[in-house]
Amino acid sequence: MNSRSRNRLSKLIFSLILVAIIALSCTPTTAPPESSIKITYKATPASTPQTQIIPSQTTPSSPALVTPPLAKIPTTPSPSQVTTPPAPPPAETTPPLPQVTVTQSNEIEAKVTRIIDGDTIEVEINGKSYKVRYIGIDTPETNKPLGQEATNKNYELVSSKIVKLVKDTSDTDDFGRLLRYVYIGDLFINAELVRLGYAVVKTYPPDIKYEALFLSLQSEAKTGQRGIWARKYVGSKSSDKYHIPSCTWAKKINPENEVWFNSATDAKLNGYSPCGVCKPPASD
Ligand SMILES: [Zn+2]
């Protein structure tokens, strides 16, 4: 091989190497931009999930246009999405509120709307009507002796007032009435009705928190002969007649033999009949 052909060969090899170098250097430089564009294009819609609706409109256009719509998307859909979700929760939480507060809270204020009898009232709580049965006490039925008086006393105490209702253990009785201690300020209505002799103590476990207080007030009412415990008519153990206490025959009865009745019905139930002299009522 002469020097000329050697020179040609070396030139050819050099050019081949040069081509190879160019080819090698060009392939990586062209490929990455394409892939990097694809990555950024795919990455941007993926990173913002809220923008799924709008990218579909911009997908046909060049990747460069993806950026401007992205800025608009978070502002437009988010306010509409923010306003919609909070709206249903308040609408759902508002209706159950009255029931929740009544059953879960131990203490609640209520407006008395009706007096049913001596130990039952109707109240309004958050626009809803409830029947409330006083805990631990029992007043005579309205058609029984002192029943009307007990109702009247209850009316006098709580009618149209704002009362505080306090739960013991049970929420309601078998009739669905709320079982509650009733207060007006510091006045404990359940206790007051017992103290005045308009109610007798009647506790049902587990609602017995104030049983001792009620029993103590009941003995006080008995001693004071108040209401139910008032001694209205008197008879003798050795007779079957009952008298008005001012009757001359009543005054002749030995105190040891005295039998007292709080109503004519009570006397009759014990086998006594009205005295023909003082003529007490035959029934109440
Ligand atoms: Zn008499």
Boltz pocket constraint, residues with backbone or C-beta under 6 A from the ligand:
constraints:
  - pocket:
      binder: B
      contacts: [[A, 242], [A, 243], [A, 244], [A, 247], [A, 248], [A, 249], [A, 250], [A, 275], [A, 276], [A, 277], [A, 278], [A, 279]]
      max_distance: 6.0
